[in-house]
Amino acid sequence: MTPRLLTRRTLTASGLLLPASLLAACSDPVPAASADGSGASDGGGDDGPALDTSGDQELIRAEKNEEVAALLPAEIAESGVLRVGINGTSSAPLSFLADDNETYIGSEIDIARIVADTLGLEFQLKLTTWENWPMKLEAGDFDVVHANIGINAQRLKKFDFASYRAAYMAFLAQADADFYLEDADSLSGRIIAVGNATNQEQILIDWNAELEAAGKEPAQLKNYSTNADTLLALGAGRVDGYLSPFPSLSFITARRDDVEVQGKINAGWPDETLVAATFPAGSGLVGPYAAALNALIDNGVYGQVLERWNLTEEALPASRAHTQENP
């Protein structure tokens, strides 16, 4: 089933429409080696294969698709370059510094690179931050931004989007836990770690309200300043689980044997959202970009990237262009 675009209901009333600096950027960065060094394995936890975080890793590449490349706006085609903004302070496995502490790697970069290949364009990586990408994109510093950006009605007023990944939150728990965290009822009486002032914290606040309305014990929410502190608390049993974006938790479980991912939740709960490449509205690039993504989905190269970064569970069956006129 093709995922539908988020239609956030009662956002302001429910508190889910957070400031732009918090939307779709809800986790502390996870260092590439391990979040805290304790309990770390050599890679290859139970939830996925070992992840290559070297700076000289073999890149996944794609062939130019002449039919798709012919759709490019003349200005982009003539430049021969795709300028891609990425969040240089994002978390693994999205975009982060490799083990050499010089080379940026990650799923966001790999997806953008294979799209550039498909369009017959030279891939040019440009660093930005979560706070600055909207201003820099509108100023023309980039052609597109890949920064784990979720589609929402507010952003559709200024930007166009080509969807390329689902957006999930998930729980991290000890691998030998005798419970499974997945919904409000499963959290009753539990102690749950969550980032302060994030989308996922708001979800837990709403779930606690549901529990209290039903006469059940709410979860106790704990905030820690870093992922390392959170993982130490989880390993020591001071918290039962940790709610955070799925990609970061998947990365952790691929490198550790003592934790597991439980119950995924759409990041747009109670509705749905998607992660998308982001363009200035009306740039003319969103259609060709979505077409390139669909070509990559069809030929399997897109799937190779998500498999490399243990994100297959967030794969989409198709990309689509989302604009204010056609959300």
N, C-alpha and C positions, 0 to 999 in steps of 0.2 A: 504494500500500500504506500503510495507516495505521501510523505509527510506534508501536513498542511502548514501554512504560515501562521505564526502566532497572532491571535486576535485577543490581546490582553483585555480581560474584563475587570471592571472595577479596580483598575490599577492604583489610582491614587488613594482610593478608600482602603485598599488592602495593604498599601505600603510597598507593593512590588515594583512600582516605577521609581527606582532609586536614581540618584544623580548619575549623570553620564559616566563619571569616572569609576563607578562601581558596576555598571551593567556589563555582564559578560567578561568581567575581569575580577573574579571573586576569590582568588586563592593567593597565598604568599608564594613567591617563587620557590621551586624545589631544586636545589643544586643537582648538577648532573651526576655526581658520584653516588651520593645517597643523602637522604634528608638529614640524618644526624650521625651516620657512621656506625651506630650501634645496631647489632643484629643484621648487618648488611651481608648479603651473600655475594658470590662472584657473578651473579646474574642468573636469570632463569628461574624466577619464583614460580609458584604453582599456576599463576594466572597468565603466563605468557613466556615467550622465549627471551633469552638475554638480549639486551639492547646495546647496539654499537654506538658509543658516544665519543668515538675518536674523531679528530679533526680531518683525518685523511680517509674517511669511510668512502666506499664506492657509491657514487651518486646514482640514483634512479633517474633515467632519462627517457624521453619520448621522441617519436619521429614527427616531423612537420606534417600537418594535415592541410593539403592545399585548398580543399573545399572550405574548411573552417577559416583558414588564414585569409581567404578572399573576402570574408565578412568584416575585416578590420576597418575602422575609420581610416581615411587616407593619411591623416597626420601621424597616427601611430605606425601604420604600415611603412611610411616613408622614413620615419625615425629609425626603424629597425630594432628598437629597444623597448623592453617592458620594465618600467621603473616600479619596483615593489617595496612598499614600506612594511617593515615588520617591527613588532614591539621588542626592543632589545632588552627589556627587563621582564619579559614574560617568563612562564614557568615551563620546565621540561614536562612533556616532550614536544611542546608547541614551537617555541623558538628559544634557544639558549646557547651558551658558550660550550663548545666541545671541551674534551679533556685537555687540549692544548691551551685553553683559555684565550684563544685568538679567533677561532673559526666558529661562526654561527651556524647551527644545525637545527633540525627539528621538522615536525610534520608540516607546519605552516610554510616553511621555506621550500620543502620538497614539493608540495602541491603547486605552489606558485611557479617553481622552476619547470615542472612538466607541462604546465599550461603555456608558459613562454615557448617551450620546445614545440608544442602542438601548433602554436600560432606563427612559428618561424621567426621568433623575436629573440634578441639577446637578453638574457636575464640579468638585471641590475638590482642588487640588494641595497636598500637604504634604511638606516636605523631611525626609529622614532620612539616615542613613549606612549603609553595609553592616554595620558592627558593631552598630548599634542597632535595625535594623528588626525582628528577632525579638521583642525586649523590648517595643518600642512597639506592635507589632501585637497581642501578647497583652494589653497594657494597655488596648487599645481606642482608641488614638490614631488609627488608620486602620481603614477597612473592608476594604481590600485593599492589597497592595504589588506594584508593578511595578518590579523591580530586577534583571532578568536572572537570576532565581532558578531554579536547576535542581531538578528533583524527585529526591529520593533517599529511601531507607528511613528514615534518621535523621530527616529533616524531616517525614515522613508521620506520625510519632508525635505531632506538635504542630499540624500545619497541613494544610489542604486546598488543592488546586491545580486550576486550570483551564488546561490547556496551550494555548499560542498561538504557539510558535515552536520550530523545531528548534535544536539547540545544536551548533555546529561550531567546531573549531579549524582553522587553515589556515596555510600558509607564505607569507611574503612574500619575493620574490626580485627581482633586477634584471630589467627588462623584456626585456633582450637575453640572458638566461641561456641557456646551451646545455645545461641539465639541467632535470629536473622533479622536485621534491621531493614525495613522496606516501606513502612507507612506509619501513621500516627499511633495506631494501637501497639505496634511493635516497639515503640519508643517509650511507652508508659513506664515511669519509674526509673528509666535509664539515665545515665550521665553522658551527654553528647558534646563533643568539642565542635566548634564552628567558628569561622572567621567573623570578627566583629563588623557590623554594618554591611553585610553582604546579602546577596539574594538568598543564599541558602539559610542564613540566620532568620530571614523573614519567613521562609517556608516553615522552619521549626517553631517560630513564634505562633504562626497560624495553626499549626498542628497542635501545639499546646493548648490553644484556645478551644479547639475541637475536643480535646481530651477533658479539659475542665468542664466544658458544657455537658459532657456525657457522664460527669461524676467520676472520672478516672484521674489517676495521678499523672501530672505532666512530667515531661523530661526536664532534667536539670541541664541548662546550657552553660558550657565553659568556654571562655575565650583565651587563646594563647597568642603570644606575639609572633611566634614563628612556627613553621612546620616541624622543625627539630624538637621544640618544646612539646608540641602536640603529640608527636610520635613517642617521645619519652613517656608522656603521661599514659598513652595507650598501652605501651609495653609494660608499664608498671601496674596497670589495672586501675588507674585513677579515673579513667573514662572508659565507657563501653564502646564508643564509636566516634568517628570523625566524619562529618558531612562536608564534602568539597567537590569541585568539578571532577568528573570522571577521568579526563586525560591525565591529570596529575596523580590521581590515585592509581591508575593503571600503570603508570611509570614506576611508582613506588613498589607495587606488587611484583613487577617484572624483575626487580632487583633485590627483593627480600623474600624470605620464606616464612616469616613469622606473622604476616598479616594477609588479609584477603579483602576483596571488594564485595560488598553486599548491596542489595536493592537499588537499582538506578531510578532516578526521578528526572523528568524533563526539566531543564533549567528554567523554562517559562511557566512552571506549575503555578496555577491550576490549568493553564493552557499549554501551548507548545511554542518552541522557537527553534531556529536553525542558525548555524554558523555560516557566514558568507563572506566572499571577497567583496570589497566595498569600493565604490567609484563615485566621483562627483556626479550628481544628477544630470542626466542629459549628455554625458560624455560620449555616448555611442559605443562604449566598450563592453557594457554588461551583456549584450546579446552574443557577441562573438566569444566572450569568456565562458558563458554558460554552455555554448555549443562545444567549446574545447573541452570543458569538464565532462560533458556527456560522451564525447569521443574517447576520453581517457577512461571513463567508467566502462564503456563498451569493450575497449581493447585490453582491459585488465590492469593497466599501469597505475591507475588511481588506487585500485585495491592493493597493489604492491606497496604503495606508500603507507597506507593505513595499517597494513600488516606489519611493516617494518617497525612502526611506532606503537604497536599493540592497541590500535584504535579501530579495529574492524567493527566493533559493536556500534560505532558512530557513523558507519558508512551509509550513504544515501543511494537509492536506486536510480536517481536522476537529479541533475541540477536544473534550476529554473531561474530566469531573470525576474527579479522583484523590483518594481518601481512604485512610486506614489500612485501612478495611474493604474498599475496592475500589481497590487501587493500580493 
